[in-house]
Amino acid sequence: MAEKLQVTANLFSRMWRDYLNPYWPRIALALVFLIVEGSTLGLLSWMLKPLFDRVFVGGDADAIWWVGGAIFGLFLIRAATFVINRSLMTSVSLAVSTTMQTDMLRHIMTLDGSFFQKNPPGAMIERVQGDSIAVQGVWSTFISGAGRDVVSLVSLFGVAIAVDPEWTMAALIGAPLLILPMVMVQRYIRRKMRQNRQNASQRATRLDEVLHGINAVKLNRMEEYQTSRFGDIVGRIRQGQIKMSAIGATIPALVDVVTGLGFMGVLWLGGAEVMSGERTVGDFMSFFTAMALAFQPLRRLGSLAGTWQTAAASLERIYEILDMRPSIVSGPRREPPSDTTIRLQDVCLSYDDHPVLNGLSFVAEAGKTTALVGPSGAGKSTVFNLLTRMVDPASGVITLGGVPLSDFDLSTLRDQYSTVSQEAALFDETLRENILLGHPEDEARLRAATKAAHVADFVDPLPNGLDTPAGPRGSALSGGQRQRVAIARAILRNAPILLLDEATSALDAQSERMVQEALDGLSVGRTTLVIAHRLSTIRQADKIVVLEAGRVVEEGNHDQLMANGGAYAALVKLQFGEE
């Protein structure tokens, strides 16, 4: 138990250091107002003594004005401090949540590709959004709610003790009965809340996959199947929340029982003293009101066990992500290479236990076009991932201009590449934003890029031109149009090395012709590596490298390889029936 408390304390201490500390002046001001607000309850119960003794029992008509005015003033103070305190703490909670979400997204984008293979987008959305929101209200609850309730209880018990310490002891006789149940409830809620956060991640993942694969769902008539799977997940979440709600209500319920026992003890002890004349009616009403007003703060504080553990479970998941470190890190070199010759020497790489590259070696000369061909699984796309350091090789060396890739700063290295792939990644933004990708806008260069990529051919007739939305994942565009937008990006990027990953393989003949023309223009003067299944698109390449099982089996130009009659000639014959 002590260890768990220490872990939880460390989590919240870390959150204070990382996120709350910048807002300490605002939090301190809120604390001042909550102390004032919490103290009003004790003062209110204290004012009942003169109200009963001097007005109701003593018949002092003049006292009713100053007593009533004092009570009304306390309610005004309470209302004003509540509004100010709530506004201050809400601003802090939202600021912390916003910063936390931004930090998580920024950090997630630095992690390696293997992380994204193991963690689906929906699960990450739930981490960034769901867990941070679960933590968002905890500080407002603890500082505003718990802080106010603690101050209220201190002031109320101060009044009770001032009236009669023995009555106060009698009212608290059942308090020790709450200790063990509170410990058990906290353990249970922490465990169930972590399970529920995991189920919420599965829910987000299922929604993401269904909505992004909606065409496949409809065509394969999977609506009922997917609905059933989603229903199972939300059912588990519902059951977990019901159980947590029921268990979480245990402590407030026990507070009710303990409070009832206390009231019985006070009535038995204090009632006799009032009837005998030892204490006044005002004493009893002041004490009784103080204890009655303490009832709700006690119940709220009792329910904070669940709130605390809910936040702790989410904080654990948040810091679990923030504590991850990428294995691919930047090197010290920030100067771009003077030469764009790419050399792979005896490169090996495996995904899990599956070997992909087995001693791969070849050279892509600067300013020339090198094509990679071979059967699926030969390692062609893996080469591109290695060049951009999406992954690092297990062994071997890859150099750019004679410098190992690991020596370059990642930003410097990736600035050397423009990439056009079979699946053009478009965002649900305007065409202009999809081409610029956050870079400064130069209208003349943008116009030249759209014209060279044949984007202007379909954009100019549109009413909004480049400000037309591309739709989710570019769904408002055809495949050829998406590819041309990707090429316009590459032209605007103007990087010295061009990576083309089967950029025309999924297009119809007309779209392929237009896209290929744009690619041919883009390749001029650049070091270009091409992955192509359609061998007709790489006949003019300066060098063709044939891969099989992660190693080079042949290399040369088209005519040389055809003359050799080896693996490349066999691929051409298979695809075109040529001898």
TORROVEX-78706 format. One record per residue: residue in three letters; y, x, z of N, C-alpha, C in turn. Coordinates in steps of 0.2 Angstrom, whole numbers, plus 2048, in hexadecimal, padded with zeros to 3 digits. Atoms other than C-alpha are relative to their C-alpha. Layout:
<atoms>
ALAYXZYXZYXZ
...
</atoms>
This chain:
<atoms>
MET7FA804800800800800806804800
ALA7FA7FC80080C80E8048018037FA
GLU8007FC8068088177F48037FB7FB
LYS7FD80580580C8077EA8087FF801
LEU7F98017FF81C8047F38048067FE
GLN7FC7FA8038218167EF8018007F9
VAL80080080781D8147DD8067FB7FE
THR7FB8058018288047DD807802801
ALA7F97FE7FE83680C7E68028067FB
ASN7FF7FB80483581B7DA8037FD7F9
LEU7FF80380683680F7CB8087FD800
PHE7F98038008468067D1805805802
SER7FB7FB7FF84E8167D78018047F9
ARG7FF7FD80784B81D7C58057FB7FC
MET7FC80580485380D7BE807801802
TRP7F97FF7FE86280F7C98038067FD
ARG7FE7FA8028648217C48028007F8
ASP7FF80180786281D7B18047FB7FD
TYR7FD80580386A80D7AF8067FD804
LEU7FC8037FC8738067BE806804803
ASN7FB7FB7FC87D8157C58077FF7FC
PRO7F980180388B8137B78047FA802
TYR7FC8067FE88F8027BE8017FF807
TRP8008017F988F8067D08077FD803
PRO7FA8037FE8A28027D28007F8800
ARG80180880189E7F07CB7FB7FD805
ILE8058027FC88F7EF7D6803800807
ALA7FD8007F98987F47E68057FB801
LEU7FB8068008A67E77E27FC7FA801
ALA8048068008997DA7E07FD800807
LEU8038007F98917DF7F18057FE805
VAL7FB8027FB8A27DD7FA8007F87FF
PHE7FF8078018A37CB7F37FA7FD803
LEU8068037FE8917C77F7800800808
ILE7FF8007F98947CD8098047FB803
VAL7FB8067FE8A37C180A7FC7FA800
GLU8038078018997B38037FA7FF805
GLY8068017FB8897B680E8037FF807
SER7FD8017FA8947B781D8037F9802
THR7FD8067FF89B7A681B7FC7FB803
LEU8058057FD88B79D820800801807
GLY8007FF7F988B7A58318077FD803
LEU7FA8027FE89E7A18338007F8800
LEU80180780189A78F82D7FC7FD806
SER8038027FA88D78D83B803801806
TRP7FC7FE7FA8987958488057FA801
MET7FA8057FF8A67888447FD7F9802
LEU8038067FD89A77A8498017FF807
LYS8008017F989B77E85B8077FD802
PRO7FA8037FE8AE77A85D8007F97FD
LEU8008078038AB76B8517FD7FB804
PHE8038057FB89F76385D803800807
ASP7FE7FF7F98A576A86E8077FD800
ARG7F98027FF8B876786B8027F97FC
VAL7FE8068048B975985E7FB7FA802
PHE8058067FF8A974E85F7FF7FE808
VAL8028017F98A5750872807800804
GLY7F97FF7FC8B77568798057FB7FE
GLY7FB8058038C174986E8078037FF
ASP7FA7FD8028CE7568698027FF7F9
ALA7FE8028078D674E85A8038057FC
ASP7FC7FB8038E175C8567FB8067FD
ALA8057FB8028D27688547FD7FF7FA
ILE8038018068CB75F8468038037FA
TRP7FD7FE8068D876583A7FF8077FF
TRP8027F88018D677883D7F98017FF
VAL8087FE8018C377783F7FE7FE7F9
GLY8028028068C276C82F8038057FA
GLY7FD7FB8058CE7788267FD8067FF
ALA8037FA8008C578782B7F97FF7FC
ILE8078028038B477F8258028007F8
PHE7FF8008078BC77B8148028067FD
GLY7FE7F98038C478C8127F98047FF
LEU8067FC8018B27948157FD7FE7F9
PHE8048028068AB7898078048027FA
LEU7FC7FE8068BA78E7FB7FE8087FF
ILE8027F98018B67A17FF7F98017FD
ARG8078008038A479E7FC8007FF7F9
ALA8008028078A77967EB8038067FC
ALA7FD7FB8048B37A37E57FC807800
THR8047FA8008A87B27EB7FA8007FC
PHE8068028048997AA7E38018017F8
VAL7FF7FF8078A17A97D28028077FE
ILE7FF7F98028A87BB7D27FA804801
ASN8067FC7FF8987C27D97FB7FF7FA
ARG80580280588D7B97CC8038037F9
SER7FD7FD8068997BF7BE7FF8077FF
LEU8017F98008997D17C37F98027FF
MET8077FE8008867D27C57FD7FE7F9
THR8038018068827C97B58038057FB
SER7FE7FB80588D7D57AB7FC807801
VAL8037FA7FF8847E47B37F87FF7FE
SER8078018028727DC7B08008007F8
LEU8008008088777D979D8018067FE
ALA7FE7F980387E7EA79B7FA804801
VAL8067FC7FF86E7F27A37FB7FE7FB
SER8058038058637E77988018037F9
THR7FE7FE80786C7EB7887FF8087FF
THR8017F980086C7FE78C7F9802800
MET8077FE80085A7FE7907FC7FE7FA
GLN8038028078557F57808028057FB
THR7FE7FB80585F8017767FD807801
ASP8037FA7FE85881077F7F98007FE
MET80780080284680A77C7FF8007F9
LEU80080080784980776A8018077FD
ARG7FE7F98028518187687FA805801
HIS8057FC7FE8438207717F97FF7FC
ILE8068018048358177688008037F9
MET7FF7FE80783C81C7577FF808800
THR8017F880083982F75D7F9801800
LEU8077FF7FF82782C7607FC8017FA
ASP8047FE8068198327547FD7FA7FD
GLY8038068048108287477FA7FE804
SER8068027FD8008287528027FA805
PHE7FE8067FB80A81D75F8007FA7FD
PHE7FF80680380E8107527F97FD7FD
GLN8068028027FC81074C7FC7FC806
LYS8048037FA7F680B75E8047FA803
ASN7FC8057FD8058007638037FC7FA
PRO7FE8048058087F17578087FE801
PRO7F98027FF81A7EB7548027FB805
GLY7FF8067FB8187DB75E800803807
ALA8017FD7F98137E576D807804802
MET7FA7FD7FF8227F076B8067FC801
ILE7FB8057FF82E7E17698007FE807
GLU8008037F98287DA77A802806805
ARG7FE7FB7FC82A7EB782808801800
VAL7F97FF80083C7ED77C8047FA803
GLN7FC8067FF8417DB77E7FD7FC807
GLY8038047FB8357D278A800804807
ASP8007FC7FA8337E0797807801803
SER7F97FF7FD8467E47988037FA802
ILE7FE8067FD84A7D279A7FD7FE807
ALA8038017F983E7D07A8803804805
VAL7FC7FC7FB8477DE7B18077FE800
GLN7F98018008587D87AC8037FD806
GLY7FD8047FB85A7CB7B97FF803807
VAL8027FE7FA8527D57C7806803805
TRP7FA7FE7FC8627DE7CC8057FB803
SER7FC8057FE86C7CF7CC7FD7FC806
THR8048047FA85F7C67D7800804806
PHE8017FD7FA85D7D47E3807802803
ILE7FA7FE7FD86F7DA7E58047F9802
SER7FC8077FF8777C87E37FD7FC805
GLY8038057FC86A7BD7E97FD803807
ALA8037FD7FA8607C87F6806802804
GLY7FA7FE7FB8707D07FC8047FB803
ARG7FC8067FC8797C07FF7FC7FD805
ASP8048037FB86A7B98077FF804807
VAL8017FB7FA8687C88138067FF804
VAL7FA8017FD87A7C78178017FA804
SER8008067FD8797B581A7FB7FF806
LEU8048007FA86A7B7826802804805
VAL7FD7FC7FB8727C582F8057FC804
SER7FB8047FD8817BA8327FE7FA804
LEU8038067FD8777AB8367FC801807
PHE8037FE7FA86C7B4842804803806
GLY7FB7FE7FB87B7BC84A8037FA804
VAL7FD8067FC8827AB84E7FA7FD805
ALA8058037FC8717A58547FF804807
ILE8017FC7FA86F7B4860806800805
ALA7FA8017FC8817B28667FF7FA804
VAL8008067FC87D7A086B7FA801805
ASP8057FF7FB86C7A48737FB8047FD
PRO8067FB8038607B38707F97FD801
GLU8068027FF8527AA8787FE7FA7FB
TRP80280580585379B86C7FF8047F9
THR8017FC8068547A885E7F98037FF
MET8077FE8008447B08637FB7FB7FF
ALA80480680183C79F8647FF7FE7F9
ALA80080280784179B8527FC8057FC
LEU8037FB80483A7AC84C7F8801802
ILE8077FF7FD8297AA8557FB8017FB
GLY80580080581F7A88458018057FB
ALA7FE7FB8058277B683B7FB8057FE
PRO8057FB8018197C383D7FA7FD7FB
LEU80680380480D7B68348028027F8
LEU7FF8008078167BA8237FF8077FD
ILE8007F98038137CD8227FA8017FC
LEU8067FF8048017CD81C8007FC7F9
PRO7FF8048078037BF80F8048037FB
MET7FB7FD8058127C88087FD8067FC
VAL8037FA8038087D88057FB7FE7FB
MET8058038047FA7CE7FD8037FD7F9
VAL7FD8038058057C47F28038057FB
GLN7FD7FB80480F7D37EC7FB8047FB
ARG8057FD8047FF7DC7E67FD7FC7FB
TYR8038048057F87CD7DD8057FF7FA
ILE7FC8028058087C97D48028067FC
ARG8007FA80380A7DB7CF7FB8017FA
ARG8068008047F97DB7C78007FB7FA
LYS7FF8068047FB7CA7BF8068017FB
MET7FA7FF80480C7CE7B87FF8057FB
ARG8017FB8058067DE7AF7FB7FD7FB
GLN8048048057F87D37A78047FC7FC
ASN7FD8058048047C67A28058047FB
ARG7FC7FD8058107D379A7FC8037FA
GLN8047FE8058017DA7907FE7FA7FC
ASN8018068047FD7C878B8067FE7FB
ALA7FA80180480F7C67858018057FA
SER8007FB80580D7D677B7FC7FD7FA
GLN8058038057FE7CE7728037FA7FD
ARG7FD8068038077BE76F8058027FB
ALA7FB7FE8058167C77677FC8047FA
THR8047FD8068097D175C7FD7FB7FC
ARG8038058048007C27578057FC7FC
LEU7FB8048048107B97528038057FA
ASP7FE7FB8068167C97487FB8007FB
GLU8058008058067CA73F7FF7FA7FC
VAL8018068048057B873A8067FE7FC
LEU7FA8028048177B67358018057FA
HIS7FF7FB8068177C672A7FA7FF7FB
GLY8058018058067C17237FF7F97FE
ILE80080780180A7AF7207FD7FE7FA
ASN8038028068057AF70E7F8801800
ALA8077FF7FF7F47B67127FD7FB804
VAL8028067FC7F27A97207FF7FA7FC
LYS8008068047F679B7147FA8007FB
LEU8058008067EB7A17057F9800803
ASN8078007FD7DC7A47117FF7FB805
ARG8008067FC7DF79471A7FE802807
MET8017FD7F97E079D72B8047FD805
GLU7FC8037FB7EC7917337FD7FF807
GLU8038027F97E078A7407FD806803
TYR8037FA7FD7D879B743806804804
GLN7FA7FD7FC7E97A37478037FC805
THR7FD8057FA7EF7947517FB801806
SER8058007FB7DF79575B801807804
ARG7FF7F97FC7E17A875F807800804
PHE7FA8007FD7F37A67638007FB806
GLY8018047FB7EF79776E7FC803806
ASP8047FC7FB7E27A2778805804804
ILE7FB7FB7FD7F07AF77B8057FC805
VAL7FB8047FC7FD7A27817FD7FD806
GLY8048037FB7F079A78B7FF804806
ARG8017FB7FB7EC7A9795807802804
ILE7F97FF7FD7FF7AC7988027FA804
ARG7FE8067FC80179A79E7FC800807
GLN8048007FA7F279C7AA803805805
GLY7FD7FB7FB7F97AC7B18067FE803
GLN7FA8027FD80A7A57B37FF7FA806
ILE8018057FB8037967BC7FD803807
LYS8037FD7FA7F97A17C8805804804
MET7FB7FC7FD8087AC7CB8057FB804
SER7FB8057FD81379D7CF7FD7FD806
ALA8038037FA8067967DB800805806
ILE8007FB7FB8047A67E4807802803
GLY7F97FF7FE8167AA7E48037FB804
ALA7FD8057FC81A79A7EC7FD800807
THR8038007F980F79E7FB805803805
ILE7FB7FD7FB81C7A98048057FB802
PRO7FB8057FE82A79C8037FD7FA804
ALA8038057FC81D78F8097FF802807
LEU8017FD7F981879A818807800804
VAL7F98007FC82B79C81C8017F9802
ASP7FF8077FD82C78981D7FC7FF806
VAL8048017FA81D789829803803806
VAL7FE7FC7FA8247978348077FD802
THR7FA8037FE83578F8347FF7F9804
GLY8018067FC82E77E8397FE802807
LEU8027FE7F9825787848806802804
GLY7FA7FE7FD83678F84C8047FA803
PHE7FC8067FE83F77E84C7FD7FD806
MET8038037FA832777858801804806
GLY7FF7FC7FA834785864807800802
VAL7F98017FE8477848648017F9803
LEU7FF8077FE8467718667FD7FF807
TRP8048007F983A773875804804805
LEU7FD7FC7FB84478187D8087FE801
GLY7F980280085677C8788027F9802
GLY7FF8087FF8557698798007FF807
ALA8008017F985176A88B806803804
GLU7FA7FD7FD85F77588F8077FC7FF
VAL7FA80480286C76A8868007FA804
MET8018077FC86575A88F802802807
SER7FE7FF7F88677638A0807802801
GLY7F97FE7FF87976889C801807800
GLU7FF7F980087577B89C8048027FA
ARG7FD7FE80687B77C88A8037FA7FD
THR7FC8058028877728807FD7FD7F9
VAL8028028078847678708028057FB
GLY7FD7FB80588F7738677FC8067FF
ASP8047FB80088478186C7FA7FF7FB
PHE8078018048747798658027FE7F9
MET7FF80280787C7728558028077FC
SER7FF7FA8038837838517FA8047FF
PHE8077FC80187278C8547FC7FC7FB
PHE80480380586977E84B8028007F9
THR7FE7FF80787477F83C7FF8077FD
ALA8017F980387379283B7F98017FE
MET8077FF80286079183B7FE7FB7FA
ALA80180480586078282F8038037F9
LEU7FD7FC80686C78C8237FC8067FE
ALA8047FA80186079B8257FA7FE7FC
PHE80680280385279181E7FF8017F8
GLN8007FF80785679280B8008087FF
PRO8007F980185B7A580C7F9803801
LEU8077FE7FE84A7A88147FB7FE7FB
ARG80480280584179E8078018057F9
ARG7FE7FC80684A7A87F97FD807801
LEU8037FA7FE8467B88017F98017FF
GLY8088008008347B48037FE8007F9
SER8028018078337B07F08018077FC
LEU7FE7FA80383A7C17EC7FA8057FF
ALA8067FC8018297C97ED7FE8007F9
GLY8028018078257C27DC8058037FC
THR7FB7FD8048357C77D58008077FF
TRP8007F87FF8347D97DB7FA8027FC
GLN8067FD8038227DB7D48007FE7F9
THR7FF8018088267D37C38048057FD
ALA7FC7FB8028347DF7C17FD807800
ALA8047F97FF8297EE7C77FB8007FA
ALA80580080581C7E97BA8038027F9
SER7FD7FE8068287E97AC803807800
LEU7FD7F98008317F97B17FB8057FF
GLU8057FB8028208027B17FF8007F9
ARG80280080781D7FC79F8068037FC
ILE7FA7FD80482F80179A800808801
TYR8007F87FF82E8137A27F98037FD
GLU8067FD80381C81579B8028027F9
ILE7FE7FF80782481478A806806800
LEU7FB7FB7FF83481E78F7FD807802
ASP8037FA7FE82982C7967FC8037FB
MET8047FD80681F82F7868058057FC
ARG7FD7FB80482483E77C7FD8027FA
PRO8037FE80682284276A7FD807800
SER8037F98018168507658048047FA
ILE7FC7FD806821853755807801802
VAL7F97FF7FD83185B75B8048047FB
SER7FB7FC8048408637527FF807801
GLY8007F980084087574E808802801
PRO7F97FE7FE8508807518048007F9
ARG7FC7FF80685588273E8037FA7FE
ARG7FC8068028638767398028027F9
GLU7FE7FF80786787F7287FB7FE7FB
PRO80580280585F8777197FE8067FC
PRO8027FB80385488270F8038027F9
SER7FD7FE80685B88C7007FC7FF7FA
ASP80580180584B8896F67FC7FA802
THR8048067FE8418796F57F98017FE
THR8077FF8018308816F17FC7FE806
ILE8048037FB8238786FB7F98047FF
ARG8067FC8008138827007FC7FE805
LEU8068017FB80387C7097FB805800
GLN8057FB7FF7F788970F7FB7FE805
ASP8068017FB7E68857168017FA805
VAL7FE8067FB7EC87471E7FA7FC801
CYS8058057FE7E086A7288037FB804
LEU7FD8067FC7E38597307FA7FB800
SER8048067FE7D884B7388037FB803
TYR7FD8067FC7DC83A73D7FA7FE805
ASP8058007FB7D283874D7FA8057FE
ASP8057FB8027C183F7487FE8007F9
HIS8018008077C383C7368048057FC
PRO7FC7FB8047C884B72B8037FD7FA
VAL7FC8028067D584871E8018057FB
LEU7FF7FA8047DA8597187FC806803
ASN8057FB7FE7CE8677188028077FC
GLY7FE7FA8037D78787148047FF7F9
LEU7FC8018067E48717078058057FF
SER7FB7FA8027EE87E6FE8037FE7F9
PHE7FD8008077FA87C6EF808801801
VAL7F97FF80080C87F6EB8047FC7FB
ALA7FC8058048198736E48078047FF
GLU7FB7FB80282687E6DB8077FC800
ALA7F980380083987A6DD8027FE7FA
GLY7FD8028068418706D07FB7FD7FB
LYS80680280483086B6C97FD7FA803
THR8048067FE82585B6C97F9802801
THR8077FF7FE81485D6D27FD7F9802
ALA8048077FF80884E6D17FA801804
LEU8078007FC7FA84B6DE7FC7FA7FE
VAL8048058027EC8416D77F9801804
GLY8078007FC7DA83D6DE7FE7F9802
PRO8028077FD7D082F6E58037FE806
SER7FD8037FA7D68246F37FC804806
GLY8037FC7FA7D382E7048008077FF
ALA8007F88017D683F6FC805803804
GLY7FB7FD7FB7E58427078078017FC
LYS7FA8008047F383F6FA8067FE805
SER7FB8037FC7FE834706801804806
THR8007FC7FB7FA83F7148048077FF
VAL7FB7FA80280384E70B8077FE801
PHE7F98027FF81384470B8027FF807
ASN7FF8017F881184071E801807803
LEU7FF7F97FD80F8537218078037FE
LEU7FA7FD80381E8587168067FD804
THR7FB8037FC82984C7207FF800807
ARG8027FF7F98218507317FF7F9803
MET8038057FD81B83F7347FA801804
VAL8057FD7FD80C8487398008087FF
ASP8017F880180885B73C7F98017FF
PRO8077FE8017F98647367FD803806
ALA8047FD7FA7EB8697428008077FF
SER8007F98027EB87A7398038017F9
GLY7FD7FE8077F388372A807800801
VAL7F97FF8008058867258037FC7FA
ILE7FC80380681187B71B807803801
THR7FA7FD8008218847168057FC7FB
LEU7FB80280583187E70D8058057FF
GLY7FB7FA80183B88C7057FE806804
GLY8027FA7FD83089870E8007FF808
VAL7FF8027F983489071F7FB7FB803
PRO8058057FD82688772A8047FA801
LEU7FD8067FF82A87572B8027FF807
SER7FF8017F982987673E806803803
ASP7FA7FC7FE83888273E8067FC7FF
PHE7FA8048028448747378017FB806
ASP7FE8067FD84E8687417FD7FA7FC
LEU80280680484685773D8057FD7FB
SER7FB8038048568507378018047F9
THR7FF7FB80685985F72B7FA7FF7FC
LEU80680180484785E7258007FA7FC
ARG80180680384784C7218067FE7FB
ASP7FB80180485884D7197FF8037F9
GLN8027FD80684F85770B7FC7FC7FC
TYR8048048048458497058037F97FF
SER8008088028478386FC7FA7FE7FE
THR80780380183882D6FC8007F97FC
VAL80180680383381F6F07F97FF801
SER8088017FF8228176F57FF7F97FD
GLN8028068038188096EF8037FA803
GLU7FD8057FC81E7FE6FD807802802
ALA7F97FF7FF8317FE6FD8027FD807
ALA7FE8037FA8367FB70F8077FE800
LEU7F98038008457EF70E8017FC807
PHE7FE8047FA84E7E771D8037FA7FE
ASP7FD8068018547D671F808800801
GLU7F87FF8008667DB71B8027FF7F9
THR7FE8018078707DB70B7FE8067FC
LEU8027FB80586C7E56FC804807801
ARG7FB7FB7FE87B7F07007FD804806
GLU8027FD7FA8757F47117F98037FF
ASN8077FD8018637F770B8008077FC
ILE8007FA8048698046FF804806804
LEU7FC7FB7FC87680D70A7FC802806
LEU8047FE7FA86A80D71A804803805
GLY7FB7FD7FA8798107268048067FE
HIS7FC7FA80288181E71C8077FD7FE
PRO7FA80380289381D7188007FE7F9
GLU7FF8038068988137098058037FB
ASP7FB7FD80589F81B6F97FE7FB7FA
GLU8018058058A180D6EC7FE8037FA
ALA8017FD8078A18186DD7F9803800
ARG8077FD8008918216E27FB7FA801
LEU8048058008898116E77FF7FC7FA
ARG80080380688D8096D77FC8047FB
ALA8047FC8058868186CD7F9800802
ALA8078007FE8768186D77FD7F97FE
THR8038068028738056D47FF8007F9
LYS8018008078768086C27FA8047FD
ALA8067FB80286A8176C07FA7FD802
ALA8068037FE85D80D6CA7FE7F97FD
HIS80180780385F7FD6BF8007FB805
VAL7FE8057FB8647F46CF8057FB7FD
ALA7FA8048028747EE6C77FE7FB7FB
ASP8038058058697E56B97FF7FA803
PHE8018067FD8647D86C68057FE805
VAL7FB8027FA8727D96D38067FD7FD
ASP7FA8028028817D76C88017F97FE
PRO7FF80780287D7C56C28007FC807
LEU8008047FA87B7C06D58077FE802
PRO7F98027FE88A7B66DC802805806
ASN7FD7FC7FB88B7C26EB7FE8087FF
GLY8017F98028857D26E27FC804805
LEU8047FC7FB8807E06EE8007FD807
ASP8008037F98847D56FD7FB7FA800
THR8068058008757C96F97FB803805
PRO8067FE7FB8687C97077FA8027FC
ALA8067FE8038587D27037FA7FB803
GLY8058047FD84E7C670E7FC804805
PRO8057FC7FC8417CB71B7FB8047FC
ARG8047FB8048387DB7158027FF7F9
GLY7FF8008078417D87047FD7FB7FD
SER8038058038397C87018047FC7FB
ALA7FC8048058477C16F78008047F9
LEU8007FC8078447CF6E97F98007FE
SER8077FE8038357D26DD7FE807802
GLY8027FA7FF82B7E16DF8038067FC
GLY7FC7FB8048347EA6D1807801803
GLN7F97FF7FE8457E66D8800804807
ARG8017FC7FA83F7ED6E98008077FF
GLN8017F980283A7FD6E18068037FE
ARG7FA7FD80384A7FF6D8806801806
VAL7FB7FF7FA8547FC6E97FE807803
ALA8027FA7FD84980A6F08028067FC
ILE7FE7FB80584D8156E1808801801
ALA7F97FF7FF8608126E3801803807
ARG7FF7FD7FA85E8176F57FF8087FF
ALA8027F88018568286F08068037FC
ILE7FA7FE80486482A6E3806802804
LEU7FB8007FB8718276F07FF806805
ARG8017FB7FB8698336FC8008077FD
ASN7FF7FA8048698416EF7FD806804
ALA8037FB7FD85C84B6F87FD8057FB
PRO8037FB80585585B6F07F97FF7FE
ILE8078018018438566F17FE7F8800
LEU80180780283C8456EA7F87FF801
LEU8078027FF82B83E6F17FF7F97FD
LEU8028068038248306E67F97FE801
ASP8078027FE8158276ED7FE7F97FD
GLU80380580480D81C6E08067FA7FF
ALA7FA80580081F8146DD7FF7FB7FB
THR80080580581A80A6CE7F97FD7FF
SER8078028018078066D18007F8801
ALA8018077FF80A7F46D68057FC7FC
LEU7FB8048048177EF6C97FD7FE7F9
ASP8028038078157E56B88038057FB
ALA7FE7FB8058187EF6A88078007FF
GLN7F980080182A7EA6A6804803806
SER7FD7FD7FA82F7EE6B87FE808800
GLU8027F98008257FE6B78048057FB
ARG7FC7FC80582E8046A7807801803
MET7F97FF7FD83F8016B0800805806
VAL8007FC7FA83A8096C07FE8077FE
GLN8027F98028328186B78068047FD
GLU7FA7FD80384281B6AD805802806
ALA7FB7FE7FB84C81B6BD7FD806804
LEU8037FA7FD83F8276C58018067FC
ASP7FF7FA8048408336B7807803800
GLY7FA7FD7FF8528346B8802803807
LEU8007FE7F98518366CB7FD807801
SER8047FA7FF8458456C98038067FD
VAL7FD7FA8038508506BE803804805
GLY7FD7FB7FC8548606C77FE800807
ARG8028017F984B85B6D77F8803800
THR8077FE7FF83A8626DE7FD7F9802
THR8038077FF82F8526DC7F9801801
LEU8088017FF81E84E6E37FF7F97FE
VAL80280780281683F6DB7F97FF802
ILE8068037FF8078356E17FF7FB7FB
ALA80180580580082B6D37F97FE7FF
HIS8068028037F18216CF8007FE7F9
ARG7FF8018077F781C6BE8028077FD
LEU8007F98027F482D6B68058017FA
SER7FC8008067FF8286A7807802802
THR7F97FF7FE80F82A6B2801808802
ILE8007F97FE80B83D6B67FE8057FA
ARG8027FC8058068446A58058067FF
GLN7FB7FB80181784D6A4801805806
ALA7FE7FC7FA8168556B57FF8077FF
ASP8017F88018188686B67F9802803
LYS8077FE7FD8088696C17FD7FA803
ILE8048057FD7FB85D6C67FA803804
VAL8047FE7FB7F18606D67FB7FB801
VAL8058057FF7E08576D77FD802807
LEU8037FF7FA7DA8546E87F97FC801
GLU8068047FF7C984F6EE7FE802808
ALA8037FF7F97C384D701805805803
GLY7FC7FC7FC7D38567078018077FE
ARG7FF7FA8037D38656FC8018007F9
VAL7FE7FF8077D986B6EB7FA8027FC
VAL8057FE8057CC86B6DD8028027FA
GLU7FD7FD8077D786E6CE8077FF801
GLU7F98018017E98716CA8028037F9
GLY7FD7FE8067F38736BA8037FB7FD
ASN7FD8068037FC8696AD7FB7FB7FD
HIS8048058037F585A6A47FB8037FA
ASP8047FD8067EF8646947FB805803
GLN8047FB7FE7E887269E7FA7FC804
LEU8058037FC7DE8666AA7FB7FC7FB
MET8048038057D885C69B7FB8057FC
ALA8047FA8047D286C6927FA802805
ASN8067FD7FB7C88716A27FA7FB800
GLY8068057FF7BE8616A27FE7FF806
GLY8038017FA7BD8606B48027F9804
ALA7FF8067FC7C28536C28057FC7FD
TYR7FA8048037D384E6BA7FE7FD7FA
ALA8028038067CB84C6A97FB7FA801
ALA8048057FE7BE8416B18047F9802
LEU7FB8067FE7CC8366B98037FD7FA
VAL7FD8038057D58346A97FB7FC7FB
LYS8058048047C582F69F7FE7FA804
LEU8028067FC7C18236AD8067FA7FF
GLN7FB8058007D281B6AC8027FE7F9
PHE7FE8028077D681C6997FB8007FB
GLY8068008057C581F6918028067FB
GLU7FE7FA8047CD83068A7FA805800
GLU8047FA8007C283F685804806801
</atoms>
